[in-house]
């Protein structure tokens, strides 16, 4: 099981990382919410542990951003704030559980196990095309033993392509379906996201590709 830990207190960060590692988990540890977002966007984790009060972006802000981008990885929120309204704020932001500081290490491990059991019980909503699989719950795009994380409009665009393989979408259709017909974004955002997706597919070495139909649009196809 792979866990992302975000805690700005270096001593506590090291202690929790050591505890989790000795308990058999693979742990990536970061020191602020912005870095946590970068990691969770790039990699597939089974669970995330976020401290509330961190520099650059606090844990609740990072969690809200994760959920807004469609990242549904289970999250345990750590905080010294234990008022009822604080717990409500954390849970409403998308936390699956809440553990006040200071905490007992055995309770932390028990809550981590409970969080991961919920993930194991969850039946993922997965779309498949050729050798590609896209988990709509986590944003993870897989091909064999390789995977990348998609988020935001890139993620939404890949859902559209994988749910409609072989269908030709014009740039305007992609704008309307992904950004909305009343969006204020410039049309070049489509080209930017298409370029990103094509690079991600190249990283995965998949048999699928986004084919460019010059002057007409794009479609998801099997490589010829």
C-alpha positions in Angstrom: 0.0 0.0 0.0 1.3 3.4 -0.9 0.7 6.5 1.3 1.4 10.2 0.8 2.2 12.0 4.1 2.1 15.8 4.3 3.3 17.3 7.6 5.4 20.4 8.0 6.8 19.5 11.4 10.0 17.7 10.3 10.4 15.7 13.5 6.8 14.5 13.4 7.0 13.9 9.6 10.0 11.7 10.1 8.5 9.8 13.1 5.2 9.1 11.3 7.0 8.1 8.1 9.2 5.7 10.1 6.1 4.3 11.9 4.2 3.7 8.6 7.3 2.2 6.8 7.9 -0.2 9.7 4.2 -1.2 9.4 4.7 -2.3 5.8 3.5 0.8 3.9 5.4 2.6 1.2 5.5 6.2 2.1 6.3 9.5 0.3 6.6 12.4 2.7 6.4 16.1 1.9 6.4 19.3 4.0 3.6 21.5 2.6 0.2 21.4 0.9 1.4 22.6 -2.5 4.0 19.9 -2.7 1.3 17.3 -1.6 -0.8 18.4 -4.5 2.0 18.0 -7.0 2.7 14.5 -5.7 -1.0 13.3 -5.7 -1.5 14.7 -9.2 1.5 12.7 -10.5 1.3 9.4 -8.7 -1.4 6.9 -7.6 -1.7 6.6 -3.8 -3.9 4.3 -1.8 -4.3 6.9 0.9 -3.2 10.4 1.9 -2.5 11.8 5.4 -2.6 15.6 5.5 -1.8 18.0 8.3 -4.2 20.9 8.5 -1.7 23.8 9.3 1.0 23.8 6.7 2.9 26.6 4.7 2.2 27.5 1.1 -1.2 25.7 1.1 -2.8 24.2 4.2 -4.2 20.7 4.3 -7.8 21.7 3.9 -7.1 23.9 0.9 -5.0 21.1 -0.7 -7.8 18.6 0.0 -10.5 20.8 -1.5 -8.3 21.2 -4.6 -7.8 17.4 -4.8 -11.6 16.8 -4.7 -12.3 19.6 -7.2 -9.9 17.9 -9.6 -11.6 14.6 -9.3 -8.9 12.9 -7.1 -10.9 10.7 -4.7 -8.0 9.0 -2.8 -9.0 8.5 0.8 -7.7 11.1 3.1 -7.0 11.3 6.9 -6.7 14.9 8.2 -4.4 15.5 11.1 -4.8 18.7 13.2 -4.4 20.3 16.6 -7.8 22.0 16.0 -10.4 19.8 17.7 -13.5 22.0 17.9 -16.6 20.5 16.4 -16.8 23.2 13.7 -13.2 22.4 12.7 -14.0 18.7 12.3 -17.0 19.6 10.3 -14.9 21.9 8.1 -12.4 19.1 7.4 -15.0 16.5 6.7 -16.9 18.9 4.4 -13.7 19.6 2.5 -13.5 15.9 1.6 -11.7 14.2 4.4 -12.6 10.6 5.1 -11.4 10.7 8.7 -10.1 13.2 11.3 -7.5 12.7 14.0 -6.7 15.4 16.5 -3.1 16.0 17.8 -1.5 14.8 19.9 -2.5 11.2 18.9 -1.5 7.7 20.0 0.5 5.9 17.4 -1.7 2.8 17.7 -4.8 4.9 17.0 -3.1 6.5 14.0 -2.3 3.0 12.6 -5.9 1.8 13.2 -7.3 4.8 11.4 -4.9 4.3 8.5 -6.0 0.6 8.2 -9.7 1.7 8.3 -9.1 4.3 5.6 -7.4 1.7 3.4 -10.1 -0.9 4.0 -12.7 1.6 2.7 -10.6 2.0 -0.5 -10.3 -1.8 -0.9 -14.1 -2.1 -0.6 -14.6 0.5 -3.2 -15.4 -0.8 -6.6 -13.6 1.5 -9.0 -15.4 3.0 -12.0 -12.9 2.0 -14.7 -13.1 2.7 -18.5 -11.1 0.6 -20.8 -9.9 1.0 -24.4 -7.4 -1.4 -25.9 -4.6 -1.8 -23.3 -5.6 1.4 -21.5 -7.6 1.6 -18.3 -8.8 4.9 -16.7 -10.0 4.9 -13.1 -12.6 7.7 -13.0 -12.4 7.8 -9.2 -8.7 8.4 -8.9 -7.7 9.9 -12.3 -5.2 7.1 -12.7 -4.5 6.1 -16.3 -2.8 2.7 -16.6 -1.2 0.5 -19.3 0.2 -2.7 -18.0 2.4 -1.9 -15.0 2.8 1.8 -15.9 0.5 4.5 -14.7 0.1 8.3 -14.8 -2.2 10.6 -12.9 -4.6 12.9 -14.9 -6.5 15.8 -13.3 -8.6 18.8 -14.3 -9.5 19.3 -17.9 -7.0 16.8 -19.1 -8.7 14.1 -17.0 -12.2 15.2 -18.3 -11.0 15.2 -21.9 -9.6 11.6 -21.5 -12.9 10.4 -20.1 -14.6 11.8 -23.2 -12.2 10.1 -25.6 -12.3 6.8 -23.8 -16.1 6.7 -23.5 -16.3 7.6 -27.2 -13.4 5.8 -29.0 -13.2 6.3 -32.8 -15.4 9.3 -32.6 -14.1 12.5 -34.2 -14.3 15.6 -32.0 -13.7 19.0 -33.4 -11.8 21.6 -31.3 -15.1 23.5 -30.8 -16.9 20.3 -29.7 -14.1 19.6 -27.2 -14.4 23.2 -25.9 -18.2 22.8 -25.5 -18.1 19.4 -23.9 -15.1 19.9 -21.5 -15.0 23.6 -20.8 -18.7 24.4 -21.4 -20.3 26.4 -24.2 -20.1 29.6 -22.2 -16.5 29.2 -21.1 -14.2 32.2 -21.3 -11.1 30.1 -22.0 -9.2 30.6 -25.3 -9.5 27.8 -27.8 -5.7 27.1 -27.6 -6.3 25.4 -24.2 -7.7 22.5 -26.2 -4.4 22.1 -28.1 -2.4 22.4 -24.9 -4.4 19.6 -23.2 -4.3 17.4 -26.3 -0.5 17.8 -26.3 -0.4 16.8 -22.7 -2.5 13.7 -23.2 -0.4 12.6 -26.2 2.7 12.9 -24.1 1.1 10.9 -21.3 0.1 8.2 -23.7 3.7 8.1 -25.1 5.0 7.6 -21.5 2.7 4.6 -21.0 3.8 3.1 -24.3 0.2 2.2 -25.1 -1.3 0.8 -28.3 -3.9 3.7 -28.1 -3.3 7.1 -29.5 -5.1 10.4 -30.0 -5.1 10.8 -33.7 -4.9 14.3 -35.2 -7.2 14.8 -38.2 -5.8 17.9 -39.7 -8.4 20.6 -40.0 -11.2 18.6 -38.5 -10.3 17.4 -35.0 -9.1 14.5 -32.9 -10.1 10.9 -32.1 -8.9 8.0 -29.9 -7.8 5.1 -32.0 -5.7 2.0 -31.9 -2.2 2.5 -33.4 -2.0 1.1 -36.9 
